[in-house]
Every structure is written in C-alpha cells, then in structure tokens.
C-alpha cells in the first residue's frame, strides 16, 4: 500500500495520530484543527464508525476513491472530483520575482486573518487550529495578510501543501507560486515529497502545479457530508 493511498486514514494512524479522534474503523481530526475525516474502508461499518464520532448536524470532509454513494444517516452537502498530485521534479529552484514581497511565518496570533483570507478565497477547509498541522507562511501588504500557503496532512515520507490562496485584490503578482516554492523547499529539505489535492475545476491552480513539477497521481472524490439530526 502506497502512503498516499487512503491518505486521510494513513495520516491519522501514523504521523498525525496525536491529532485524531478515533472509534473502531474511523478517525477524524480534532474539529478545531480540521473537518477532515476518514475510515479504514468505505463500508457500512466505516460510515457507522464515523457517524459515532460526530454530533447530529456536524459535517466531515472525505477523500474517496469513487464518487460518494448515499449512506444511511448522512446528507451530501457538496461533492466534486479532486485530483491528488505529487511532486516529481528536481530540487526546487529559488523563487525569483521583481516583487519585494517578504515571506513571514504565521502562527496563532495570525489565525483571525488566516481564517478571513481562507473564507474569502475558499482553498479548502480551514479551522482555528489548522495552523498546528504544519508550517504556514504568508505575505503581507501594508500590514494586511494577502497570501498564504502551508502544510496540512502528513504521511510517511510525504507532506501535503494546502491553503494556497491570494486575496483577489492582489492576484497576478505570483504570490502563490512564491509561497508554494518555499513550502516545497522546506518539505524537500527534510527528505520528504510534497503532494497536494485540488478541485478538478480549478484549472488555473492545476496549471500552476504542473509548472512547479506536480503530476496527477490519482483522481479522488471530495464528499462533504452532514450527519443527520435524527
């Protein structure tokens, strides 16, 4: 089994087990960290185990190998194809830009701005403790956070790049590329391989990732599910 197969379950049973809530065949990240969850297998037992971890009305994000099929006790809120991409390039070259943008480390004090930026740009689920999953970097303009990127899921020998986003008023300056290259450089320096997930309809982002050396590994399917209130 490849480390990126059943990636959520693998993360929550290996390098990020300390961030997990678990029951029988299901695990999820502590909700304040992420709304992502998974199970050993997408069986009735898997979905029942996952349901037992959630309160009625709570949601969970799943990365499935096939499109979601209706399950008792769940309501599909959103679903879309989601390629998983893996870096297969050489060492990341230093980023060259005419911009005088300075990369800054982001932490707990920056969470309100990080959540505002991700709520505006919607790069994926981001909670008040998501920054605890790995290093997050940002670019500021006049003191305001205008772009960010960071590390999310970790599995053996691999680290995911996530939350790559730029404020719409500051797009077109290559900030996403600058930040991604720095996150990639840090991951590669640890002897790990960067990977990421992206919605299939986000053509512009996929083009950027191809230019940076990422290739599509498999097609996953995002399913945002809500546990029935009954």
Secondary structure, 3 states (H helix, E strand, C coil): CCCCCCHHHHHHHCCCHHHEEEECCEEEECCCCCCEEEECCCCHHHHHHHHCCCCCCCEEEEEECCCCCCCCCEEEEEEEEEEEEEECCCCCCCCCCCCCCCEEEECHHHHHHHHHHHHHHCCCCCCCCHHHHCCEEEEEECCEEEEEEEEEEEECCEEEEEEEEECHHHCCCCHHHHHHHHHHHHHHHCCCEEEEEEECCCHHHHHHHHHCCEEEEEEEEEEEEEECCC
